[in-house]
Amino acid sequence: MTDHTPPDPEVVALAGRLFDAARTGDTALLAAHLDAGVPADLTNDRGDTLLMLAAYHGHAATVTALLERGAEPDRANDRAQTPLAGAVFKGATEVVDALLAHGADPHAGTPSALDAARLFGKDDLVARLTAAR
C-alpha cells in the first residue's frame, strides 16, 4: 500500500533552501546540513541533485564540498544529463576540473560531457576531458 501522507511543509521548505543554496553557491549552508545528515544526493522533482545544480551554476567550491561529502559525480538527472555535462555546457572550467579530480566520467550521460564539449566547439574542454581518461 502506498503512503499518501503529504510531506511535512517544513521539510519541503528546507529542501527548497538547500536547492537554492546549491544554485547560489552557499557552500557553508550546504556543508552544515550535509554534515548533519542530509543526503548528499538529494534530488528535486526533475532528478537534479544538489551537485548538478551547483555544477550547472558554476560553483566549484560548492561542487568540491558536495563531492567530499559523498555526492555521486556521475549521477544523471531525469534527462540523463550529468553534472560534468552541465558544467561543460556552461563553460565552467573550474567545476569541470573539480568533478574530474573526484572521478567524474567524461563518457557518462546523454549527451556525455565529451560529446557536449565537441558539439559546442569547446576545444579546451575536449582536451581536458580526453586527458582525464
N, C-alpha and C positions, 0 to 999 in steps of 0.2 A: 504494500500500500504506500502511496506517495504522500509525503507530508506537505500540506498546502498552507502551512503556517507562514504568514507574511514575515519577511526579515525584520529584525529589530531596527527601527529608524536610526538609532544611534550607531549601529554597526554600518548601516548604509552610508551615513554621514561621514564616518571615519574613513571608509573605503574611498569615498569621493575626495576627501582631503589628501589621502595617500596618492591617488592617481594624479591629482593636481600637483602635488609635491614632485612627482616624477616628471611631469611636463615642465615644471618651472625650475627643476634642479635643486630642490630643497633637500640636500643630502642629509643634513643633521636631523630633520624631522623623520625622513625615511629610515635612517640608520637606527634611531631611537626606537621606532616601532618594530622594526625587524628584530632588533636585539631583545625586545620584549615579547617576541613570539609571533608576529605577523608573518605569514608565509612569504618567502622571497619571490615565489612565482604566482602571487595573487593576480588574477585576471579580471578584466572588465567584461561587459556583455558582448564584446567583439573578439574576445580571446587575447586582447593585448595585455601583456604583463607590464609590471612596473618598469622592467628593464627595456621593453620595447618602447614605451613612451619616453623614457629618459634618453635612449639611444636616438630615437627619431628627432627629438628636440635638441640634440647636440650637447648633452650634459655629461662630459667624460668623467668627472669626479663622482657623480651620482651613479653612473654605469659601473664604475670600479667598486663603489661601496656595495651595490647590489650583488655584483659578482662575488665579492669577498664574503657575502652573507648567504651564498648558496643559490643565487639565481641561475637558471639554466641558460647558457649563452645562445643555444640554438632553438629554443622553444618558439615555435611558429604560432602566429595568431590564426584566427578562423579563415583567413585568406591565404594561408601558407607562407606568409611573409615572416622573415626572421629579423631580430634586432640589427644584425650586421647588414642585411639588405636595406633596412630603413636608414641606417647611418650612411651607407653608400649613396642612396638616393638623395639624401640631404647634403652630401659632401662633407660630413663631419669627420674629418681625418683623425682627430684625437680620440673620438669614440671608436672608430674603426680599429685604431691601434690598441685601445683598451680591450675591446672584445677579442681581437686576435691573441693578445697576450694571455687571455683567460680561456683559450681553446676554441673559440668560435670557428665553425666550419664554413669557409667561403662557398662551398658547394651545396649547403643546406637551403631548403626553402624553394619557393617558386614565385618569381624568378629567384635564382640564387644571387648572393651578393656579387659574385664574379660576373654572372650574366647581366646584372643591373649595371655594373661598372662599365662593361663593354657596350651595352645598349645606349648608355648616356655619354659615351666617349670620355669617361674619366680615366684616362690612361695612367695617371699617377696611382689611382686606387687599384686598377688592374694589376699593376706591378706589385703593390703591397700584398694584395690577395693571392697572387700567384706565388710570391716568395713565402707566404705563410704555410703552404702545404707542399 
